[in-house]
Amino acid sequence: MLGNFAFCNPTKLYFGKDALDGLKEELPKYGKNVLLVYGGGSIKKNGIYDKVVKILSECGKIVYEDAGVMPNPTVEKLYEGVERAKKANADLILAVGGGSVCDYAKAVSVSVNCKEDPWDKYYIRFEDVDADCRIIPVGCVLTMVGTGSEMNGGSVITNHSQKLKIGHVFGDNVFPKFSVLNPEFTFTLPAYQMKAGFFDIMSHIFEQYFSGEDDNTSDYIAEGLMRSLIHSSEIAVKNPRDYEARSNIMWTATWALNTLIAMGKATDWEVHMIGQAIGAHTDATHGMTLSSVTLAYFRLIMPYGLKKFVRFAQNVWGVNPAGKTDETIAEEGLAALEAWMRRIGLVMNISELGVTEDMIDGIVKSTLIMEGGYKILTPDDVRAILKASL
């Protein structure tokens, strides 16, 4: 490992069928006012809402609600959440939902006491939280896996008027203080969202794996996570209530983006930038925006990172290298990836997400260019990827 780094992850996790009991241990650490944040109301239908509110009541908390967090939280919703948190004088923000709800809760937590417009400060200028800005602590009860938001500082917000969907990765002072991970809470998720989450997990691993050429322990961990996800995802697609498969996927999702496998490495994130730009124009499901462009992106950058693509083919997919060129091995690895993507039912092109050819220039303009991967893209490269993905 060639890089220098410091590693800290302060989030405490409660995992398993009894994980919600962890709330009883955590809630007494915070003041009486809790802002309960959730999405469209599915947690009321599946009973999770009642279980959480019961524990909040038993712990003597005054509950204020902020419902209606959408799958791609908007800047307007962020401003609304800030006002709700202020009126509640919130001592804790408890996010109950998937990654978007957790992302949103973190955005609110750093914005309530921000003296400037948080969109401009955090998402346009990418500034850190000011030292004198009090951050409201966040806890999470996870109901959908994919983003890893339950154990990281990431927060993605969409501004439709500016055609931008941007993520800010905050420091460990913004990480959730605790997260509750019960795999059973993910059982009622619609199949489309479940599958999108699977690829979001895989893409997170890809973004950290396909960079660098040194012998890095993080890459070995990433390969194990990928193999686990491939195995469990195929089981879960056939039987979404298979606890073992869903628990392995939930745990993989957390470790895919809690900063561990980024240690000592450069990281890429260009697929996420393209996917987020597509999302800003279409409001499409995030994981599917990633699946729709990944293969075209990989085929463009593969000549620049050929050794890693060969390693990927052999160590993740078991491609036999005997008598083959590196290019052939790498292509077989991508073919195996594509076959898996099709088997689990992912979106394979951007036209399925509502993208038309006349939208491509706008998406190119909305795409941020990253510098950590094997090739720094030009706008023409982004355009070529999008056209190849139609």
C-alpha positions in Angstrom: 0.0 0.0 0.0 1.6 3.2 -1.1 -0.8 5.8 0.3 -0.7 7.6 3.7 -4.0 7.7 5.5 -5.9 8.1 8.8 -8.9 5.9 9.4 -11.7 6.6 11.7 -15.3 5.5 11.6 -17.3 6.5 14.7 -20.7 5.0 13.8 -21.9 2.3 16.1 -23.9 -0.5 14.4 -26.6 -2.7 15.7 -27.1 -5.7 13.4 -29.6 -8.5 13.2 -33.2 -9.5 13.9 -33.1 -7.7 17.4 -31.1 -4.7 16.2 -34.0 -2.3 16.9 -33.4 -2.9 20.6 -30.2 -0.8 20.1 -32.5 2.3 20.1 -33.1 1.8 23.7 -29.4 2.0 24.4 -28.8 5.0 22.2 -31.8 7.3 22.8 -31.0 8.2 26.4 -27.7 9.7 25.2 -29.6 12.6 23.6 -32.0 15.3 24.5 -35.8 15.0 24.5 -36.6 16.4 21.1 -36.4 14.0 18.2 -37.0 14.8 14.6 -38.3 11.6 13.0 -37.4 11.7 9.3 -38.9 9.2 6.8 -40.1 8.9 3.2 -43.4 8.2 1.5 -45.1 6.3 4.3 -44.1 2.6 3.6 -42.8 2.3 7.1 -46.3 2.9 8.3 -47.6 0.1 6.1 -45.0 -2.5 7.2 -45.1 -1.7 10.9 -41.6 -0.3 11.3 -43.0 3.2 12.1 -45.1 1.9 15.0 -42.1 0.0 16.5 -39.9 3.0 16.3 -42.4 5.4 17.8 -43.2 3.0 20.6 -39.5 2.9 21.6 -39.3 6.7 21.3 -42.2 7.0 23.6 -40.8 4.5 26.1 -37.6 6.6 26.2 -39.6 9.8 27.0 -38.9 11.5 23.7 -41.0 14.3 22.2 -41.4 13.3 18.5 -41.6 15.8 15.7 -42.0 14.4 12.1 -40.5 15.3 8.8 -42.1 12.9 6.3 -42.1 12.8 2.5 -38.4 12.6 1.8 -38.2 11.6 -1.9 -35.8 9.1 -3.5 -33.7 11.9 -4.8 -34.0 14.5 -2.0 -34.3 18.0 -3.4 -32.8 21.3 -2.2 -36.3 22.6 -1.6 -37.0 19.6 0.7 -33.7 20.3 2.5 -34.8 23.9 3.2 -38.1 22.6 4.5 -36.3 20.1 6.8 -34.1 22.8 8.2 -37.2 24.8 9.2 -38.8 21.7 10.8 -35.6 20.9 12.8 -35.4 24.5 14.0 -39.1 24.5 15.1 -38.5 21.2 16.9 -35.3 22.4 18.5 -34.1 19.0 17.6 -31.6 17.2 19.8 -31.4 14.2 17.5 -32.5 13.5 13.9 -33.6 9.9 13.5 -33.8 8.8 9.9 -36.0 5.7 9.2 -35.7 4.6 5.6 -33.2 4.0 2.8 -30.1 5.9 1.7 -31.9 9.0 0.5 -33.6 9.5 3.9 -30.2 9.0 5.7 -28.5 11.4 3.2 -31.2 14.0 3.7 -31.0 13.7 7.5 -27.2 14.4 7.4 -27.8 17.4 5.0 -30.3 18.8 7.5 -28.0 18.2 10.4 -25.2 20.4 9.0 -27.6 23.0 7.6 -29.8 24.0 10.6 -27.1 26.2 12.1 -25.3 27.1 8.9 -25.0 30.8 8.5 -25.0 30.6 4.7 -27.1 28.9 2.0 -26.2 25.2 2.5 -26.7 24.3 -1.2 -24.2 27.0 -2.2 -21.8 26.3 0.7 -21.7 22.5 0.7 -22.8 21.4 -2.8 -21.4 24.1 -5.0 -18.3 25.4 -3.2 -17.8 22.0 -1.4 -16.8 23.7 1.8 -16.5 22.0 5.2 -18.8 22.6 8.1 -17.6 25.7 10.0 -16.0 25.0 13.4 -18.7 27.0 15.2 -21.6 25.4 13.4 -23.4 23.0 15.8 -24.2 19.7 14.0 -27.4 17.9 15.1 -26.5 14.3 15.7 -28.1 11.7 13.4 -29.2 8.1 13.9 -30.5 5.7 11.3 -32.9 2.8 11.1 -32.2 1.3 7.7 -35.0 -0.1 5.5 -33.2 -0.3 2.2 -29.6 -1.2 1.4 -27.3 0.3 -1.3 -25.9 3.7 -0.4 -23.9 2.8 2.7 -25.2 6.1 4.1 -25.7 4.4 7.4 -22.0 4.5 8.1 -20.5 7.3 6.1 -20.6 11.1 5.7 -22.1 11.2 2.3 -25.1 13.3 1.4 -26.5 13.7 -2.1 -29.0 16.5 -2.9 -30.7 17.3 -6.2 -31.3 20.8 -7.6 -33.8 20.4 -10.5 -33.7 24.0 -11.5 -29.9 23.9 -12.0 -30.0 20.3 -13.4 -27.5 19.2 -10.8 -27.4 16.2 -8.5 -24.4 16.5 -6.2 -22.9 14.6 -3.3 -20.9 16.1 -0.5 -18.8 13.7 1.6 -18.6 15.2 5.0 -16.1 14.3 7.7 -16.6 11.8 10.5 -18.2 14.4 12.7 -21.2 14.1 10.4 -21.3 10.3 10.3 -24.5 8.8 11.9 -23.8 8.3 15.6 -25.5 4.9 15.4 -27.4 2.8 12.8 -29.8 0.0 13.2 -29.6 -2.8 10.6 -32.2 -5.4 10.6 -32.2 -7.4 7.3 -35.9 -8.2 7.8 -36.7 -4.5 7.4 -35.7 -4.8 3.8 -38.0 -7.7 2.9 -40.9 -5.6 1.7 -38.9 -3.4 -0.6 -40.2 -3.5 -4.2 -38.1 -5.8 -6.5 -37.0 -2.9 -8.8 -35.6 -0.9 -5.8 -34.0 -4.0 -4.3 -32.1 -4.7 -7.6 -31.1 -1.1 -8.0 -29.6 -1.2 -4.5 -27.6 -4.3 -5.4 -25.9 -2.4 -8.2 -25.4 0.7 -6.2 -23.4 -1.5 -3.8 -21.4 -3.0 -6.6 -20.7 0.3 -8.2 -19.4 1.7 -4.9 -16.9 -1.1 -4.8 -16.0 -0.6 -8.5 -15.3 3.1 -7.9 -12.7 2.3 -5.3 -11.3 -0.9 -6.9 -10.6 0.4 -10.4 -7.8 2.8 -9.5 -4.2 2.4 -8.7 -1.7 -0.3 -9.6 0.1 -1.1 -6.3 -0.5 -4.2 -4.3 -3.2 -2.9 -2.0 -5.0 -4.8 0.8 -8.1 -2.8 0.1 -8.4 -4.4 -3.3 -8.3 -7.9 -1.8 -11.2 -6.9 0.6 -13.1 -5.4 -2.4 -12.8 -8.6 -4.3 -14.3 -10.6 -1.4 -17.1 -8.1 -1.1 -17.9 -8.4 -4.8 -17.9 -12.2 -4.7 -20.3 -12.2 -1.7 -22.6 -9.7 -3.4 -22.7 -11.7 -6.7 -23.6 -14.9 -4.8 -26.2 -13.4 -2.4 -27.9 -11.2 -5.0 -28.8 -14.1 -7.2 -30.3 -15.9 -4.2 -32.2 -12.8 -3.2 -33.7 -12.2 -6.6 -35.2 -15.6 -6.5 -36.3 -15.4 -2.9 -36.3 -11.8 -1.5 -37.1 -13.2 2.0 -34.0 -15.3 2.2 -32.6 -13.9 5.5 -29.0 -15.2 5.0 -28.7 -13.6 1.5 -30.3 -10.3 2.6 -28.2 -10.1 5.7 -25.0 -10.7 3.7 -26.1 -8.0 1.2 -26.9 -5.5 4.0 -23.5 -6.1 5.6 -21.7 -5.9 2.2 -23.4 -2.6 1.4 -22.2 -1.0 4.7 -18.6 -2.1 4.2 -18.6 -1.1 0.5 -18.8 2.6 1.4 -17.8 3.1 5.0 -14.3 4.3 3.8 -12.5 1.1 4.6 -11.7 -0.1 1.1 -10.7 3.4 0.0 -7.8 3.4 2.4 -4.4 3.9 0.7 -5.9 4.4 -2.7 -7.0 6.9 -5.3 -10.7 6.4 -6.1 -12.6 7.0 -9.3 -16.3 8.0 -8.9 -16.8 9.0 -12.6 -19.7 6.5 -13.1 -21.4 8.1 -10.2 -21.0 11.6 -11.6 -22.5 10.4 -14.9 -25.3 8.6 -13.1 -26.1 11.6 -10.9 -26.2 13.8 -14.0 -28.7 11.4 -15.6 -30.7 11.5 -12.3 -30.7 15.3 -12.3 -32.4 15.3 -15.7 -34.7 12.3 -15.3 -35.2 11.6 -11.6 -34.4 8.0 -12.4 -33.5 5.5 -9.7 -29.9 6.0 -8.7 -28.7 2.4 -8.9 -30.2 2.0 -12.4 -28.5 5.1 -13.7 -25.2 3.5 -12.7 -26.0 0.1 -14.2 -27.0 1.7 -17.5 -23.6 3.4 -18.2 -21.1 1.2 -16.4 -20.2 -1.2 -19.2 -19.7 1.6 -21.7 -17.5 3.4 -19.2 -15.4 0.3 -18.4 -14.8 -0.4 -22.1 -13.6 3.1 -22.6 -11.1 3.1 -19.6 -10.1 -0.6 -19.8 -7.0 0.1 -22.0 -5.7 2.5 -19.4 -6.2 0.1 -16.5 -5.8 -3.2 -18.2 -3.9 -5.0 -15.4 -6.7 -4.4 -12.9 -9.4 -5.5 -15.4 -7.4 -8.7 -15.9 -7.2 -9.2 -12.2 -11.0 -8.5 -11.9 -11.8 -11.1 -14.5 -9.6 -13.8 -12.8 -10.2 -13.1 -9.1 -13.9 -12.1 -9.2 -15.3 -14.1 -12.1 -12.9 -17.0 -12.3 -11.8 -16.5 -15.9 -9.2 -19.0 -17.0 -6.2 -17.0 -18.4 -4.5 -20.0 -20.1 -3.5 -19.1 -23.7 -5.3 -15.8 -23.7 -4.1 -12.2 -24.2 -4.7 -9.7 -21.4 -7.3 -8.0 -23.6 -9.2 -11.2 -24.1 -9.2 -12.0 -20.3 -10.4 -8.5 -19.5 -13.2 -8.7 -22.0 -14.3 -12.1 -20.7 -14.5 -10.4 -17.2 -16.8 -7.7 -18.5 -18.9 -10.3 -20.4 -19.3 -12.1 -17.1 -20.3 -8.9 -15.4 -22.8 -8.1 -18.1 -24.3 -11.6 -17.8 -24.7 -11.2 -14.0 -26.3 -7.8 -14.5 -28.9 -9.3 -16.9 -29.6 -12.3 -14.7 -30.6 -10.1 -11.7 -32.7 -7.8 -14.0 -30.8 -4.5 -14.0 -31.4 -1.6 -16.5 -28.8 -1.9 -19.2 -29.3 1.3 -21.2 -30.2 4.9 -20.5 -33.2 5.0 -22.9 -35.1 2.8 -20.4 -34.7 5.6 -17.9 -36.2 8.2 -20.2 -33.0 9.6 -21.8 -33.3 10.7 -25.4 -30.5 11.7 -27.7 -31.4 15.3 -27.6 -30.8 15.3 -23.8 -27.2 14.1 -24.0 -25.6 17.5 -24.3 -27.4 18.7 -21.2 -26.3 15.6 -19.3 -22.7 16.1 -20.4 -22.9 19.7 -19.0 -24.2 18.4 -15.7 -21.5 15.8 -15.3 -18.6 16.6 -12.9 -15.2 15.3 -14.0 -13.2 13.4 -11.5 -9.4 12.8 -11.6 -8.9 9.6 -9.6 -9.5 6.9 -12.2 -7.5 5.4 -14.9 -8.5 8.1 -17.4 -9.6 11.7 -16.9 -12.6 12.0 -19.2 -13.2 14.9 -21.6 -16.8 16.1 -22.3 -16.5 14.2 -25.6 -15.7 11.0 -23.7 -18.8 11.5 -21.5 -20.9 12.1 -24.6 -19.5 8.9 -26.2 -20.3 6.9 -23.1 -23.9 8.2 -23.1 -24.4 7.5 -26.8 -23.0 4.0 -26.4 -25.5 3.5 -23.5 -28.7 4.6 -25.3 
